């Protein structure tokens, strides 16, 4: 029998003052205290159908961990979480729960849904503070299977598949191209939204499972996919290289000095610690007036980073309206609180440069919304004669990313789509024997939790493949 409805609105989460935080890379959201977490967890009405679980790509027993928080059983709540999710502190911060588990919350039909993501973050942070996180692998010893799996890429999909396979007794090695593991979690999401110490902490739990991580290994250069089988002796390979190839529009002036992709802009700041120059050697890309093109979370991260790097004015230019923005509502609101200007229904048509080829302005055209496109959103179309110029000295494009062609060029028998994404079925199996794939390299840019879900499904398929090998000729 469901509980009676009590508090109808979710418990607010404390955040840093917008004026102060707009100039610092310290984390914006402070998280729940124990009292606030218990208060929010007690809003759950414990409905019979448990629709929130269906909305979780990694299959967390959400009602159980929420109930455990409500009764103050925080350590048990941590164990419930960590049984399904290796990265709860990360997911609690950056995953769009409002489009997944919280969207299906029964309470949310009439009132605000339970803040499942905030509770997940609380439990993970509590476990780290109280030492419970160190006990994540207190399970019965698993008998080694004798099989070895190579995981290419250490983003969310790669980390998840590695953890699940290690727990099943397989020897797992992750090959990461960059000098630190974590993929997009490390290079793509700013410190103020996801502190890197948290990423390192949760990756450390993966290593405690016996997973080996080899950084500075570019698969396609250091080794090919075939090398992993033939020379290194792996029995299966999971490819999770993400989608890190930036897209730029074909407009005049795109090669001007001061035009960057969001990938480079954020990588320099996040992974290479440019925001702490000269303590770190990487100089930041600073601009007095910065324009960011795009409407997703990456665009929001870029424009908020620009404010923190000292931009007097930071504008986000998006070709659709606010209602169509794919970014999380919370991130949009935080950006506006921090002084970011939102310019909707506008798109760039030219980059204007000075005599030294440095950006001095961006020319845009006003847009209007027409009929829905294939995604269901109304297609933007330019309004003739509506061009306007915006003074700027740095332009950052966050308009989508594609697949790096390196794997495709060195593994010609691995089936790919026309856009360079690996073709894989729902389990992650590809058309090349022993090779599985998941995450953005298959779907294109998506969310952290969806990539983790792909890793979980692939781990099951890889385990079945290894333990039930196909007969020769089949």
C-alpha positions as CSV (number, residue, x, y, z in Angstrom):
1,X,0.0,0.0,0.0
2,X,1.4,3.4,-1.0
3,X,2.2,6.0,1.6
4,X,0.1,9.1,1.8
5,X,1.4,12.1,-0.1
6,X,3.2,14.6,2.2
7,X,5.5,17.4,0.9
8,X,4.4,18.2,-2.6
9,X,7.4,20.1,-3.7
10,X,11.0,18.8,-3.7
11,X,13.5,19.8,-1.1
12,X,15.7,22.6,-2.4
13,X,19.4,21.8,-2.7
14,X,21.8,24.5,-1.4
15,X,24.0,26.2,-4.0
16,X,26.8,28.7,-4.0
17,X,25.9,32.4,-4.5
18,X,25.6,33.2,-8.2
19,X,27.7,36.3,-8.1
20,X,30.5,34.7,-6.3
21,X,30.5,31.4,-8.1
22,X,30.6,33.0,-11.6
23,X,34.3,33.7,-11.0
24,X,35.3,30.5,-9.4
25,X,35.6,26.8,-10.5
26,X,34.4,25.5,-7.1
27,X,31.4,23.3,-7.3
28,X,28.1,25.1,-7.7
29,X,25.7,22.7,-5.9
30,X,26.5,21.9,-2.3
31,X,24.3,18.8,-2.0
32,X,21.9,17.7,0.7
33,X,22.7,17.4,4.4
34,X,21.5,14.3,6.1
35,X,18.4,16.0,7.4
36,X,17.5,17.4,3.9
37,X,18.1,14.0,2.3
38,X,15.8,12.2,4.8
39,X,13.2,14.9,4.3
40,X,13.3,14.4,0.5
41,X,13.4,10.6,0.6
42,X,10.3,10.6,2.8
43,X,8.4,12.2,-0.1
44,X,8.5,8.9,-1.9
45,X,5.0,7.3,-1.8
46,X,6.4,3.8,-2.3
47,X,4.1,3.1,-5.2
48,X,3.5,-0.5,-6.2
49,X,4.4,-0.2,-9.9
50,X,7.9,1.3,-9.3
51,X,8.1,3.0,-12.7
52,X,11.2,4.9,-11.8
53,X,13.2,1.6,-12.1
54,X,12.1,1.3,-15.7
55,X,13.5,4.7,-16.4
56,X,17.0,3.8,-15.1
57,X,19.4,2.6,-17.8
58,X,21.6,0.8,-15.2
59,X,18.6,-0.8,-13.3
60,X,19.2,0.6,-9.8
61,X,16.6,-0.5,-7.3
62,X,15.6,3.1,-6.7
63,X,12.6,2.6,-4.3
64,X,14.9,0.5,-2.1
65,X,17.7,3.0,-1.8
66,X,15.3,5.9,-1.3
67,X,13.5,4.0,1.4
68,X,16.9,3.3,3.1
69,X,17.7,7.0,3.0
70,X,14.3,7.9,4.5
71,X,15.0,5.6,7.5
72,X,18.6,6.9,7.9
73,X,20.2,3.6,6.7
74,X,22.8,5.5,4.6
75,X,25.4,2.7,4.4
76,X,22.8,0.2,3.2
77,X,21.6,2.7,0.7
78,X,25.2,3.0,-0.6
79,X,25.4,-0.8,-1.0
80,X,22.1,-0.8,-2.9
81,X,23.4,1.9,-5.2
82,X,26.9,0.5,-5.7
83,X,25.5,-3.0,-6.5
84,X,24.3,-1.5,-9.9
85,X,26.2,1.7,-10.4
86,X,30.0,2.1,-10.1
87,X,29.7,5.9,-10.6
88,X,26.9,7.2,-8.3
89,X,28.6,10.4,-7.3
90,X,29.1,11.3,-11.0
91,X,25.6,10.2,-12.1
92,X,24.0,12.1,-9.2
93,X,25.6,15.3,-10.5
94,X,25.5,15.2,-14.3
95,X,22.8,12.7,-15.4
96,X,19.5,14.1,-16.7
97,X,17.3,12.3,-14.1
98,X,14.5,14.6,-15.0
99,X,14.3,12.8,-18.4
100,X,14.7,9.3,-17.0
101,X,13.8,8.0,-13.6
102,X,12.3,11.2,-12.2
103,X,10.2,11.6,-15.4
104,X,8.4,8.3,-14.5
105,X,8.0,9.0,-10.8
106,X,4.3,8.5,-9.8
107,X,4.4,11.5,-7.5
108,X,5.4,13.6,-10.4
109,X,2.1,13.0,-12.2
110,X,0.5,15.7,-9.9
111,X,3.4,17.2,-8.0
112,X,7.2,17.5,-8.2
113,X,8.9,14.1,-8.6
114,X,11.2,12.8,-5.9
115,X,14.7,14.2,-6.4
116,X,16.3,10.8,-7.1
117,X,19.4,12.3,-8.6
118,X,20.1,14.5,-5.6
119,X,19.6,11.6,-3.3
120,X,22.0,9.4,-5.3
121,X,24.6,12.2,-5.0
122,X,24.0,12.4,-1.3
123,X,24.4,8.7,-0.7
124,X,27.6,8.6,-2.7
125,X,29.1,11.6,-1.0
126,X,28.1,10.3,2.4
127,X,29.8,6.9,1.7
128,X,33.0,8.7,0.6
129,X,33.0,10.8,3.8
130,X,32.3,7.9,6.1
131,X,34.6,5.3,4.5
132,X,31.8,3.1,3.2
133,X,32.9,3.7,-0.4
134,X,36.1,1.8,0.3
135,X,34.0,-1.3,1.0
136,X,32.4,-1.4,-2.5
137,X,34.0,-4.7,-3.3
138,X,33.2,-6.6,-0.1
139,X,31.8,-9.6,-2.1
140,X,32.5,-13.2,-2.3
141,X,35.7,-14.0,-4.3
142,X,34.9,-14.7,-7.9
143,X,36.6,-17.6,-9.6
144,X,38.7,-16.3,-12.5
145,X,37.4,-17.4,-15.9
146,X,40.7,-17.3,-17.6
147,X,39.4,-14.9,-20.3
148,X,40.8,-11.5,-21.0
149,X,38.9,-8.5,-22.3
150,X,40.3,-5.3,-23.8
151,X,38.2,-2.1,-23.3
152,X,39.1,0.8,-25.6
153,X,38.2,4.0,-23.9
154,X,37.7,4.9,-20.3
155,X,34.5,7.0,-20.5
156,X,31.2,5.9,-18.8
157,X,30.5,3.0,-21.2
158,X,34.1,1.6,-20.9
159,X,34.2,2.0,-17.1
160,X,30.9,0.2,-16.7
161,X,31.6,-2.7,-18.9
162,X,35.0,-3.1,-17.2
163,X,33.5,-3.2,-13.7
164,X,30.8,-5.7,-14.7
165,X,33.2,-8.0,-16.4
166,X,35.7,-7.9,-13.6
167,X,33.0,-8.8,-11.1
168,X,32.2,-11.8,-13.3
169,X,35.8,-13.0,-13.0
170,X,37.3,-11.8,-16.3
171,X,40.7,-10.1,-16.6
172,X,40.0,-6.6,-17.9
173,X,42.4,-4.0,-19.3
174,X,41.3,-0.5,-20.3
175,X,43.3,1.3,-23.0
176,X,42.9,5.1,-22.7
177,X,44.3,7.5,-25.4
178,X,44.8,10.5,-23.0
179,X,47.1,10.7,-20.0
180,X,44.2,10.4,-17.4
181,X,41.3,8.0,-17.4
182,X,37.7,9.1,-17.4
183,X,37.0,10.1,-20.9
184,X,34.3,12.9,-21.2
185,X,34.0,12.8,-17.4
186,X,37.5,14.1,-17.1
187,X,37.9,16.4,-20.2
188,X,34.4,17.5,-21.1
189,X,32.6,18.4,-17.8
190,X,33.9,21.4,-15.9
191,X,35.1,21.3,-12.3
192,X,32.3,23.5,-11.1
193,X,29.8,20.8,-12.2
194,X,31.8,17.7,-11.6
195,X,35.0,17.9,-9.5
196,X,37.7,15.8,-10.9
197,X,38.6,14.4,-7.5
198,X,35.2,12.7,-7.6
199,X,36.0,11.1,-11.0
200,X,39.4,9.9,-9.7
201,X,37.8,8.5,-6.6
202,X,35.2,6.5,-8.4
203,X,37.7,5.2,-11.0
204,X,39.9,4.2,-8.0
205,X,37.0,1.8,-7.0
206,X,37.2,0.3,-10.4
207,X,40.9,-0.4,-10.0
208,X,40.2,-2.1,-6.7
209,X,38.2,-4.7,-8.6
210,X,41.5,-5.6,-10.4
211,X,40.9,-3.7,-13.6
212,X,44.2,-2.5,-15.2
213,X,44.1,0.9,-16.9
214,X,46.8,1.8,-19.5
215,X,46.8,5.5,-20.4
216,X,48.6,7.1,-23.4
217,X,47.6,4.1,-25.5
218,X,45.9,5.2,-28.8
219,X,44.1,2.2,-30.3
220,X,44.6,2.5,-34.0
221,X,48.1,3.7,-33.5
222,X,49.7,2.1,-30.4
223,X,47.8,-1.1,-31.3
224,X,45.1,-1.9,-33.7
225,X,41.9,-3.8,-32.8
226,X,43.4,-6.8,-34.5
227,X,46.6,-6.4,-32.5
228,X,44.6,-6.7,-29.3
229,X,43.5,-10.2,-30.4
230,X,46.5,-11.4,-32.3
231,X,49.5,-10.0,-30.5
232,X,48.2,-9.3,-27.0
233,X,45.9,-12.3,-26.7
234,X,42.6,-10.8,-25.7
235,X,39.5,-12.9,-26.2
236,X,37.1,-10.0,-26.7
237,X,37.2,-6.3,-27.3
238,X,34.8,-3.6,-26.3
239,X,35.1,-0.3,-28.1
240,X,33.9,2.8,-26.3
241,X,35.9,5.6,-27.9
242,X,33.0,8.2,-27.7
243,X,32.4,10.9,-30.2
244,X,35.1,13.5,-29.9
245,X,35.5,14.8,-33.5
246,X,34.2,18.4,-33.5
247,X,31.8,19.8,-36.1
248,X,32.1,23.3,-37.5
249,X,29.7,25.0,-39.9
250,X,30.8,25.9,-43.4
251,X,30.7,29.7,-43.1
252,X,33.2,32.4,-44.0
253,X,35.8,33.2,-41.4
254,X,35.6,29.9,-39.6
255,X,39.4,29.6,-39.6
256,X,39.9,32.9,-37.9
257,X,42.1,33.1,-34.8
258,X,39.9,32.8,-31.7
259,X,37.4,30.2,-33.1
260,X,37.5,27.0,-31.2
261,X,35.5,23.8,-30.8
262,X,33.9,23.2,-27.4
263,X,36.0,20.0,-27.3
264,X,39.3,21.8,-27.3
265,X,38.0,24.7,-25.1
266,X,36.8,22.4,-22.4
267,X,39.7,19.9,-22.6
268,X,42.3,22.7,-22.2
269,X,40.4,23.9,-19.1
270,X,39.3,20.7,-17.5
271,X,41.9,18.0,-18.3
272,X,44.9,20.2,-18.8
273,X,44.0,22.5,-15.9
274,X,44.3,25.8,-17.9
275,X,42.0,27.5,-15.4
276,X,44.8,27.1,-12.8
277,X,47.5,28.7,-15.1
278,X,50.4,29.3,-14.3
279,X,50.3,26.6,-11.7
280,X,49.8,24.3,-14.7
281,X,51.6,24.9,-18.0
282,X,48.5,25.1,-20.2
283,X,47.5,28.8,-20.8
284,X,43.7,29.4,-20.8
285,X,41.9,30.8,-23.8
286,X,40.6,34.1,-22.4
287,X,38.2,36.5,-24.1
288,X,36.7,39.7,-23.1
289,X,33.5,39.0,-25.0
290,X,32.8,35.3,-25.7
291,X,30.1,33.8,-27.9
292,X,29.2,30.1,-27.6
293,X,27.1,28.5,-30.4
294,X,24.8,25.6,-29.4
295,X,22.0,24.7,-27.0
296,X,23.1,21.5,-25.2
297,X,24.9,20.8,-22.0
298,X,28.3,21.2,-23.7
299,X,27.4,24.6,-24.9
300,X,26.3,25.5,-21.4
301,X,29.5,24.2,-19.9
302,X,31.5,26.3,-22.3
303,X,29.7,29.6,-21.8
304,X,29.8,29.2,-18.0
305,X,33.5,28.3,-18.2
306,X,34.1,31.6,-20.2
307,X,32.5,33.6,-17.4
308,X,34.9,31.9,-14.9
309,X,37.9,32.6,-17.1
310,X,37.2,36.3,-16.9
311,X,34.9,37.2,-19.8
312,X,33.1,40.5,-19.2
313,X,30.3,39.3,-21.4
314,X,29.4,35.7,-22.4
315,X,26.6,35.0,-24.8
316,X,25.0,31.7,-25.8
317,X,23.5,31.7,-29.4
318,X,21.0,29.1,-30.1
319,X,19.0,28.6,-33.4
320,X,15.8,27.4,-31.7
321,X,13.8,28.8,-28.8
322,X,14.4,28.2,-25.1
323,X,11.7,25.4,-25.1
324,X,13.7,23.4,-27.6
325,X,17.0,23.6,-25.8
326,X,18.4,20.1,-25.1
327,X,20.4,21.3,-22.1
328,X,19.2,20.5,-18.6
329,X,16.8,23.1,-17.2
330,X,19.0,23.3,-14.1
331,X,22.1,24.2,-16.1
332,X,20.2,26.9,-18.1
333,X,19.0,28.5,-14.9
334,X,22.5,28.4,-13.3
335,X,23.9,30.0,-16.4
336,X,21.4,32.8,-16.4
337,X,22.0,33.4,-12.7
338,X,25.7,33.7,-13.5
339,X,25.2,36.5,-16.0
340,X,25.1,34.6,-19.3
341,X,23.2,36.3,-22.1
342,X,20.8,33.9,-24.0
343,X,20.3,34.8,-27.6
344,X,17.5,32.5,-29.0
345,X,16.4,32.0,-32.6
346,X,19.7,33.1,-34.1
347,X,22.4,31.3,-36.0
348,X,25.9,32.3,-37.2
349,X,26.5,33.0,-40.9
350,X,30.0,34.6,-40.8
351,X,32.9,35.2,-38.5
352,X,34.3,38.7,-38.9
353,X,38.1,39.1,-38.3
354,X,40.5,42.1,-38.1
355,X,43.6,42.6,-40.3
356,X,45.5,40.1,-38.2
357,X,42.8,37.5,-38.8
358,X,41.6,37.6,-35.2
359,X,37.9,37.4,-34.4
360,X,36.3,40.8,-33.8
361,X,32.6,39.9,-34.3
362,X,30.2,37.2,-35.3
363,X,27.4,37.9,-37.8
364,X,24.1,36.1,-37.2
365,X,20.8,35.8,-38.8
366,X,17.4,35.7,-36.9
367,X,15.6,32.4,-37.2
368,X,11.9,31.4,-37.1
369,X,10.5,27.9,-36.3
370,X,8.8,26.0,-39.1
371,X,7.5,22.5,-39.3
372,X,8.9,19.7,-37.1
373,X,12.0,17.9,-38.3
374,X,12.8,14.2,-38.0
375,X,13.5,14.6,-34.3
376,X,10.1,16.1,-33.7
377,X,11.4,19.6,-33.0
378,X,10.3,22.5,-35.2
379,X,12.9,23.2,-37.9
380,X,14.6,26.6,-37.7
381,X,14.7,28.7,-40.9
382,X,16.4,32.1,-41.5
383,X,14.5,35.3,-41.6
384,X,15.6,37.2,-44.8
385,X,17.3,40.5,-44.1
386,X,17.6,40.0,-40.3
387,X,21.4,39.8,-40.0
388,X,23.0,41.4,-37.0
389,X,26.6,41.6,-35.7
390,X,27.7,40.7,-32.1
391,X,31.1,42.0,-31.0
392,X,33.3,39.1,-29.7
393,X,36.9,38.1,-29.6
394,X,36.4,34.3,-28.9
395,X,33.8,32.0,-30.6
396,X,33.2,28.5,-29.3
397,X,31.2,26.0,-31.4
398,X,29.3,23.4,-29.5
399,X,27.1,22.1,-32.3
400,X,27.7,18.4,-32.1
401,X,30.6,15.9,-32.5
402,X,31.3,12.9,-34.6
403,X,33.3,9.7,-34.4
404,X,37.1,9.9,-34.7
405,X,38.0,8.1,-38.0
406,X,41.0,6.3,-36.5
407,X,39.3,3.0,-35.6
408,X,37.5,3.0,-39.0
409,X,40.7,3.5,-40.9
410,X,42.6,0.8,-39.1
411,X,39.8,-1.8,-38.8
412,X,38.3,-2.0,-42.3
413,X,36.2,-5.1,-41.5
414,X,34.4,-3.5,-38.6
415,X,31.0,-2.4,-40.0
416,X,30.4,1.4,-39.7
417,X,27.6,3.8,-40.5
418,X,27.9,6.5,-43.1
419,X,28.7,8.9,-40.3
420,X,31.5,6.7,-38.9
421,X,29.6,5.2,-36.0
422,X,30.1,1.6,-35.2
423,X,27.1,-0.6,-36.2
424,X,26.1,-2.7,-33.2
425,X,23.0,-4.5,-32.1
426,X,21.1,-3.9,-28.8
427,X,23.6,-6.1,-26.9
428,X,26.6,-4.2,-28.3
429,X,27.7,-7.0,-30.7
430,X,29.2,-5.8,-34.0
431,X,29.7,-7.5,-37.3
432,X,33.3,-8.4,-36.4
433,X,33.7,-11.5,-34.3
434,X,34.6,-10.8,-30.7
435,X,34.2,-7.1,-31.0
436,X,31.5,-5.2,-29.1
437,X,30.8,-1.5,-28.9
438,X,28.7,0.9,-26.9
439,X,28.2,4.5,-25.9
440,X,28.6,7.6,-28.2
441,X,30.7,5.7,-30.8
442,X,27.5,3.7,-31.6
443,X,24.7,6.2,-30.8
444,X,26.4,9.6,-31.4
445,X,26.4,12.1,-28.6
446,X,24.2,11.0,-25.7
447,X,24.2,11.1,-21.9
448,X,26.5,9.6,-19.3
449,X,23.9,7.2,-17.9
450,X,22.8,6.0,-21.4
451,X,26.4,5.1,-22.2
452,X,26.6,3.3,-18.8
453,X,23.5,1.4,-19.7
454,X,25.1,0.3,-23.0
455,X,28.1,-0.9,-21.1
456,X,25.9,-3.0,-18.8
457,X,24.1,-4.6,-21.7
458,X,27.4,-5.3,-23.5
459,X,29.0,-6.8,-20.4
460,X,26.2,-9.5,-20.3
461,X,26.7,-10.2,-24.0
462,X,30.5,-10.4,-23.7
463,X,30.2,-12.7,-20.7
464,X,27.8,-15.0,-22.7
465,X,30.1,-14.9,-25.7
466,X,33.2,-15.8,-23.6
467,X,31.5,-18.6,-21.7
468,X,29.6,-20.0,-24.7
469,X,32.1,-19.5,-27.6
470,X,30.7,-20.1,-31.1
471,X,32.0,-23.1,-32.9
472,X,34.4,-22.7,-35.7
473,X,32.6,-22.1,-38.9
474,X,29.5,-20.7,-37.2
